Amino acid sequence: MRVLVVGNGGREHAIIQSLKKSKKIDALYAIAGNGGIAADAVTVDMDVKDVNKVAEWAVENKIDFAVVAPDDPLVLGAVNVLNEKGIPCFGPTKEAAIIEGSKIFSKNLMKKYGIPTASYETFSDMEKANAYLEKCDMPIVIKADGLALGKGVIIAENLDDAKAAVKGMMEDKMFGQSGANIVIEEFLTGPEVSVLSFTDGKTLVPMISSMDHKRALDDDKGLNTGGMGTVAPNPYYTESVAKECMEKIFIPTMNAMNAEGRTFKGCLYFGLMLTTKGPKVIEYNCRFGDPETQVVLPLLKTDLLEIMMAVANEKLSEIKVEFKKKSACCVIMASKGYPEKYEKGFEITFKTSRKNVFVAGAKLDGDKLLTNGGRVLGVTAVSGNLKGAIKKAYKKVSKINFANAYCRSDIGKRALKAYGEKI
């Protein structure tokens, strides 16, 4: 089979390395890919958001199956266009991808179908938003309605900061048109859990749980980022919590999307907060999370292509999805200064295997791999327990070098604490 993966980050590299294990694949392509992905797939230089051009290329190159990974092309209807051209896909249609594309849609969906989430109000008028804030308890969460590269959420500690966030989104357009409409919601507390799931609209199979580390600096300090590392499984996601989530959140969400005529087929991501009143949804994503994918897929035992094809054909119930009873840790190696200002163009050298090293921001210059982004690499290790996985991941990090490299030194610390251990 000739398989195409649309996307160019660490998540896509993790998907590609997992797909490479399938004996059914003869040729693997990536649009646009990156310098690291080029070691595992044929990369094609093209804008992933030009969904018509992507579909035309897929037809001309006789692609048998496509995986659309990033949020932008999904929300723009890449799967719709590819399906119209006769190419089966893993990923939701434009109609279903709205679950991430509009936070107002997803919040209203949860309210309508009784899916537990934070209380909220939506606004398209700045004065009304500010008037509402006057009555709110602090801290408060302000979210841009549309896509914002995972950064369209601000937690305001006081009223002045909250009003500044509203102005930044609605008037100053800090997230472009994504902030024209906003959601103001209750601030929830408790352990956070990420759960990716495979669903074909009839069956939903949760993957192994994970814990993300969003802040740039150790001890969860500094600015919010796209994610500085992950561990799996998440110790807070116990069997009883998983059962409650399945009954009150996962299946109801799948059924709600069906009832709305927006059947979701692909990877549905649940960002959860385990509050004192039970699990609540913080956010949905319409695709694999990044960097959660980098710890979840290395633990997958079942052929990923077979699962994805079963999802596309609505036969997920016929596949047994299995994960290794092990732990994984991913440490993000970033460019110093990320997520603000940073330099790029530094050569990356490896004194370790590149298996489970997922390239997010790098380009090829001849035979040299150069840094080309804020988050450069996701360095993942698998072991029989979490402590072992963390140790192995940091050992791998120590054998990879580039100028201005930075990573957190405490990925997995919170998870180990939940187990009563230390790094």
C-alpha positions as CSV (number, residue, x, y, z in Angstrom):
1,M,0.0,0.0,0.0
2,R,1.0,3.6,-0.7
3,V,0.3,5.7,2.5
4,L,0.3,9.4,2.9
5,V,0.6,11.3,6.3
6,V,-0.3,14.9,6.2
7,G,1.7,17.0,8.7
8,N,5.2,18.2,9.6
9,G,5.8,17.9,13.4
10,G,6.8,15.5,16.1
11,R,3.3,14.0,16.3
12,E,3.5,13.1,12.6
13,H,7.0,11.6,13.0
14,A,5.6,9.4,15.8
15,I,2.7,8.3,13.6
16,I,5.1,7.6,10.7
17,Q,7.5,5.6,12.9
18,S,4.6,3.6,14.1
19,L,3.1,3.0,10.6
20,K,6.5,1.9,9.4
21,K,6.1,-1.3,11.5
22,S,3.2,-2.4,9.3
23,K,4.0,-5.0,6.7
24,K,1.2,-3.7,4.5
25,I,3.0,-0.5,3.6
26,D,5.1,-0.4,0.5
27,A,5.7,3.3,0.3
28,L,5.2,6.0,2.9
29,Y,5.0,9.7,2.1
30,A,4.7,12.9,4.2
31,I,3.3,16.3,3.3
32,A,5.1,18.5,4.3
33,G,7.2,16.4,6.6
34,N,10.5,17.8,8.0
35,G,14.2,17.1,8.0
36,G,13.8,14.3,10.5
37,I,10.7,12.7,9.0
38,A,12.7,12.5,5.8
39,A,14.7,9.6,7.3
40,D,11.5,7.5,7.6
41,A,9.3,8.7,4.7
42,V,9.5,10.5,1.4
43,T,8.7,14.2,2.1
44,V,6.8,16.4,-0.3
45,D,7.2,20.2,0.1
46,M,3.6,21.5,0.2
47,D,1.4,23.6,2.4
48,V,-0.7,21.2,4.5
49,K,-3.5,23.8,4.5
50,D,-3.8,23.8,0.7
51,V,-6.2,20.9,1.0
52,N,-7.1,20.8,-2.7
53,K,-3.5,20.7,-3.8
54,V,-2.8,17.9,-1.2
55,A,-5.7,15.9,-2.6
56,E,-4.6,16.4,-6.2
57,W,-1.1,15.2,-5.3
58,A,-2.5,12.1,-3.6
59,V,-4.6,11.2,-6.7
60,E,-1.6,11.8,-9.0
61,N,0.6,9.6,-6.9
62,K,-1.9,6.8,-6.5
63,I,-2.2,7.0,-2.7
64,D,-4.2,4.1,-1.2
65,F,-4.8,5.6,2.3
66,A,-4.2,9.0,3.9
67,V,-3.7,10.1,7.5
68,V,-4.5,13.7,8.1
69,A,-2.9,14.6,11.5
70,P,-2.9,18.4,12.2
71,D,-5.9,20.5,13.2
72,D,-5.8,23.1,10.5
73,P,-6.2,20.9,7.4
74,L,-8.9,18.8,9.3
75,V,-10.9,21.9,10.2
76,L,-10.5,23.1,6.6
77,G,-12.0,19.9,5.2
78,A,-8.9,17.9,4.0
79,V,-10.7,14.6,4.7
80,N,-13.8,15.7,2.8
81,V,-11.7,16.6,-0.3
82,L,-9.7,13.4,-0.2
83,N,-12.8,11.3,0.3
84,E,-14.4,13.0,-2.7
85,K,-11.4,12.0,-4.8
86,G,-11.9,8.4,-3.7
87,I,-9.0,8.2,-1.2
88,P,-9.9,6.7,2.2
89,C,-8.7,8.6,5.2
90,F,-8.0,8.4,8.9
91,G,-9.3,11.7,10.4
92,P,-12.6,13.5,11.0
93,T,-14.5,15.4,8.3
94,K,-14.8,19.2,8.5
95,E,-18.2,18.8,10.1
96,A,-16.8,16.7,12.9
97,A,-13.5,18.6,13.3
98,I,-15.5,21.6,14.6
99,I,-15.3,19.9,18.0
100,E,-11.9,21.4,18.2
101,G,-12.3,24.2,15.6
102,S,-14.8,26.0,17.7
103,K,-14.7,26.0,21.5
104,I,-18.1,27.6,21.6
105,F,-19.5,24.6,19.6
106,S,-17.9,22.1,21.9
107,K,-19.0,23.8,25.1
108,N,-22.6,24.1,23.8
109,L,-22.4,20.4,22.8
110,M,-21.4,19.4,26.3
111,K,-24.1,21.6,27.9
112,K,-26.8,20.2,25.5
113,Y,-25.9,16.5,26.2
114,G,-25.0,16.8,29.9
115,I,-21.3,16.0,29.5
116,P,-19.4,17.3,32.6
117,T,-17.4,20.5,31.9
118,A,-16.6,23.8,33.6
119,S,-19.5,26.3,33.7
120,Y,-19.1,29.1,31.1
121,E,-20.5,31.9,29.0
122,T,-19.7,32.9,25.4
123,F,-19.1,36.5,24.1
124,S,-18.7,38.3,20.8
125,D,-18.9,41.8,22.5
126,M,-16.0,43.0,24.6
127,E,-18.1,45.3,26.8
128,K,-20.4,42.4,27.7
129,A,-17.5,40.2,28.4
130,N,-15.9,42.7,30.8
131,A,-19.2,43.3,32.5
132,Y,-19.5,39.5,33.1
133,L,-15.9,39.3,34.5
134,E,-16.9,41.9,37.2
135,K,-19.2,39.2,38.6
136,C,-16.7,36.2,38.3
137,D,-14.6,34.6,40.9
138,M,-10.8,34.6,40.2
139,P,-8.8,32.9,38.8
140,I,-10.8,32.6,35.5
141,V,-10.1,31.0,32.2
142,I,-10.5,32.9,28.9
143,K,-10.4,31.0,25.6
144,A,-10.3,32.1,22.0
145,D,-13.1,30.3,20.1
146,G,-11.0,29.2,17.1
147,L,-7.7,27.4,16.5
148,A,-4.6,29.1,18.0
149,L,-1.8,26.6,17.7
150,G,-2.8,25.2,21.1
151,K,-2.1,28.6,22.8
152,G,-5.5,30.3,22.7
153,V,-6.1,29.8,26.4
154,I,-5.3,32.3,29.2
155,I,-5.7,31.7,32.9
156,A,-6.2,35.1,34.6
157,E,-5.3,35.4,38.3
158,N,-7.2,38.7,38.8
159,L,-9.7,41.0,37.2
160,D,-7.2,43.3,35.5
161,D,-5.4,40.4,33.9
162,A,-8.7,38.9,32.8
163,K,-9.8,42.2,31.1
164,A,-6.3,42.5,29.5
165,A,-6.8,38.9,28.1
166,V,-10.2,39.8,26.7
167,K,-8.8,42.9,25.1
168,G,-5.8,41.0,23.7
169,M,-8.0,38.4,22.1
170,M,-11.0,40.5,20.9
171,E,-9.5,43.9,20.1
172,D,-5.7,43.4,19.6
173,K,-6.3,40.2,17.7
174,M,-3.4,38.3,19.4
175,F,-4.8,35.1,18.0
176,G,-6.1,36.7,14.7
177,Q,-9.8,36.0,13.9
178,S,-9.8,33.0,16.3
179,G,-10.4,35.5,19.2
180,A,-13.3,37.3,17.6
181,N,-15.5,35.2,19.8
182,I,-14.4,34.0,23.2
183,V,-15.4,31.6,26.0
184,I,-15.1,32.7,29.7
185,E,-15.2,29.7,32.0
186,E,-14.8,28.5,35.5
187,F,-11.3,27.7,36.7
188,L,-11.1,24.0,37.6
189,T,-8.5,22.3,39.9
190,G,-7.2,18.8,40.1
191,P,-4.9,16.5,38.2
192,E,-5.0,16.8,34.4
193,V,-5.2,13.7,32.2
194,S,-5.0,13.4,28.4
195,V,-6.8,10.5,26.8
196,L,-6.6,9.9,23.1
197,S,-9.2,7.5,21.6
198,F,-9.8,5.7,18.4
199,T,-13.5,6.0,17.2
200,D,-15.4,5.1,14.1
201,G,-18.7,6.7,15.4
202,K,-20.0,3.3,16.5
203,T,-17.2,2.1,18.8
204,L,-14.8,4.1,20.9
205,V,-11.5,2.6,22.2
206,P,-9.5,4.8,24.6
207,M,-5.7,4.6,24.2
208,I,-3.3,4.5,27.2
209,S,-3.6,7.7,29.3
210,S,-0.8,10.3,29.5
211,M,0.3,13.4,31.5
212,D,1.5,16.5,29.6
213,H,3.8,19.2,31.0
214,K,2.8,22.5,29.5
215,R,5.0,25.1,31.3
216,A,8.4,26.0,29.9
217,L,10.3,25.7,33.1
218,D,10.9,23.2,35.9
219,D,8.3,22.9,38.7
220,D,5.6,24.0,36.2
221,K,6.8,27.6,36.1
222,G,7.2,29.9,33.1
223,L,5.1,30.4,30.1
224,N,2.6,27.9,28.6
225,T,4.0,26.0,25.6
226,G,2.9,23.4,23.1
227,G,4.2,20.9,25.7
228,M,7.6,20.2,27.1
229,G,7.2,16.5,27.7
230,T,4.8,13.7,28.6
231,V,4.6,10.4,30.5
232,A,2.3,7.4,30.1
233,P,0.3,6.0,31.7
234,N,-1.0,8.8,33.9
235,P,-1.1,7.5,37.5
236,Y,-4.2,9.5,38.4
237,Y,-6.2,7.7,35.7
238,T,-7.2,4.7,37.7
239,E,-9.6,1.9,36.6
240,S,-12.5,3.5,38.4
241,V,-11.8,6.9,36.8
242,A,-11.5,5.3,33.4
243,K,-14.9,3.6,33.9
244,E,-16.5,6.8,34.9
245,C,-15.0,8.7,31.9
246,M,-16.2,6.0,29.5
247,E,-19.8,6.2,30.9
248,K,-20.1,9.9,31.4
249,I,-17.8,11.5,28.8
250,F,-16.4,9.3,26.1
251,I,-19.5,7.4,24.8
252,P,-21.8,10.4,25.4
253,T,-19.5,12.6,23.3
254,M,-19.5,10.0,20.4
255,N,-23.3,9.7,20.6
256,A,-23.7,13.5,20.8
257,M,-21.7,14.0,17.6
258,N,-23.8,11.3,15.9
259,A,-27.0,13.0,17.1
260,E,-25.8,16.3,15.7
261,G,-25.2,14.7,12.2
262,R,-21.4,15.2,12.7
263,T,-20.2,11.6,13.1
264,F,-16.6,11.6,14.3
265,K,-14.2,9.1,12.8
266,G,-10.5,9.3,13.7
267,C,-8.6,10.2,16.9
268,L,-10.7,12.1,19.4
269,Y,-8.6,13.6,22.2
270,F,-10.1,14.2,25.6
271,G,-8.3,16.8,27.9
272,L,-9.7,16.1,31.3
273,M,-9.5,17.5,34.8
274,L,-10.1,15.2,37.7
275,T,-12.0,17.5,40.1
276,T,-13.4,16.7,43.5
277,K,-16.8,16.5,41.8
278,G,-15.5,13.9,39.2
279,P,-13.8,14.1,35.8
280,K,-14.7,17.1,33.6
281,V,-13.7,18.0,30.0
282,I,-11.3,20.9,29.7
283,E,-11.0,20.5,25.9
284,Y,-11.5,18.3,22.9
285,N,-9.0,17.9,20.1
286,C,-10.0,16.4,16.7
287,R,-6.6,14.7,16.3
288,F,-3.7,13.1,18.1
289,G,-2.2,15.3,20.8
290,D,1.4,16.6,20.6
291,P,3.5,15.5,22.5
292,E,1.1,12.9,24.0
293,T,1.3,10.8,20.7
294,Q,5.1,10.5,21.3
295,V,4.5,8.4,24.5
296,V,1.2,6.7,23.5
297,L,2.2,5.2,20.1
298,P,5.5,3.6,21.2
299,L,3.4,1.6,23.7
300,L,0.9,0.4,21.0
301,K,1.2,-3.3,20.1
302,T,-1.5,-3.5,17.4
303,D,-0.7,-2.6,13.8
304,L,-1.6,1.1,13.6
305,L,-2.5,1.0,9.9
306,E,-5.0,-1.8,10.6
307,I,-6.6,0.2,13.3
308,M,-6.8,3.3,11.1
309,M,-8.3,1.4,8.2
310,A,-10.8,-0.2,10.6
311,V,-11.8,3.3,11.8
312,A,-12.2,4.5,8.2
313,N,-14.4,1.5,7.3
314,E,-16.4,1.7,10.5
315,K,-15.1,-1.8,11.6
316,L,-13.2,-0.8,14.8
317,S,-15.2,-3.3,16.8
318,E,-13.5,-6.1,14.8
319,I,-10.0,-5.0,15.8
320,K,-8.3,-5.9,19.2
321,V,-6.4,-2.8,20.2
322,E,-3.6,-3.7,22.6
323,F,-0.9,-1.7,24.4
324,K,2.3,-2.9,26.1
325,K,2.1,-3.0,29.9
326,K,5.0,-0.7,30.2
327,S,5.7,3.1,30.7
328,A,7.0,5.7,28.4
329,C,8.6,9.2,28.9
330,C,9.1,11.9,26.3
331,V,11.4,14.8,27.0
332,I,11.1,17.8,24.6
333,M,14.5,19.2,23.5
334,A,13.7,22.9,22.6
335,S,15.6,25.9,21.4
336,K,16.6,28.2,24.3
337,G,14.1,31.1,24.5
338,Y,11.1,29.0,23.4
339,P,8.2,29.8,23.4
340,E,9.2,33.4,22.8
341,K,12.4,34.4,20.9
342,Y,15.0,31.8,19.9
343,E,17.7,31.2,17.3
344,K,17.7,28.3,14.8
345,G,20.0,26.8,12.2
346,F,22.2,24.7,14.6
347,E,23.4,21.3,13.7
348,I,21.9,18.3,15.6
349,T,24.3,15.4,16.4
350,F,23.3,12.0,17.7
351,K,25.3,9.6,19.8
352,T,22.3,7.4,20.3
353,S,19.7,5.5,18.2
354,R,17.2,7.7,16.5
355,K,14.4,5.2,17.2
356,N,11.7,6.9,19.2
357,V,13.4,10.3,18.7
358,F,10.7,12.3,17.0
359,V,11.7,15.4,15.1
360,A,9.4,18.4,15.4
361,G,11.4,21.4,14.2
362,A,14.4,20.6,12.0
363,K,15.4,20.8,8.4
364,L,18.0,19.1,6.2
365,D,21.0,21.0,4.8
366,G,22.8,18.5,2.7
367,D,23.3,15.6,5.0
368,K,23.2,17.8,8.2
369,L,20.1,18.1,10.3
370,L,19.6,21.7,11.6
371,T,17.3,23.1,14.2
372,N,14.3,24.9,12.6
373,G,11.8,25.6,15.4
374,G,11.1,26.1,19.0
375,R,10.4,22.5,19.9
376,V,13.1,20.6,18.1
377,L,12.9,17.0,19.3
378,G,10.7,14.7,21.3
379,V,13.1,12.1,22.9
380,T,11.1,9.1,24.1
381,A,12.1,6.0,26.0
382,V,10.0,2.9,27.1
383,S,10.7,0.8,30.2
384,G,9.0,-1.6,32.5
385,N,8.2,1.2,34.9
386,L,7.9,5.0,34.9
387,K,11.2,5.6,36.8
388,G,13.1,3.5,34.3
389,A,11.5,5.2,31.3
390,I,12.4,8.7,32.7
391,K,16.0,7.6,33.4
392,K,16.4,6.2,29.9
393,A,14.8,9.2,28.2
394,Y,17.2,11.6,30.0
395,K,20.1,9.3,29.1
396,K,19.2,9.6,25.5
397,V,18.8,13.4,25.8
398,S,22.4,13.5,27.1
399,K,23.6,11.9,23.9
400,I,22.0,14.4,21.5
401,N,23.5,17.8,21.0
402,F,22.8,21.1,19.4
403,A,23.7,24.7,20.3
404,N,21.2,26.5,22.6
405,A,19.4,23.2,23.5
406,Y,17.1,23.4,26.4
407,C,14.8,20.9,28.2
408,R,13.1,20.6,31.5
409,S,14.8,18.4,34.0
410,D,11.7,17.2,35.9
411,I,9.5,15.5,33.3
412,G,7.6,12.8,35.1
413,K,8.3,14.2,38.6
414,R,4.6,14.8,39.4
415,A,3.7,11.3,38.1
416,L,6.4,9.7,40.3
417,K,5.2,11.6,43.3
418,A,1.7,10.1,42.7
419,Y,3.3,6.7,42.9
420,G,5.2,7.8,46.1
421,E,8.6,7.9,44.3
422,K,11.1,10.5,43.4
423,I,13.2,11.2,40.2
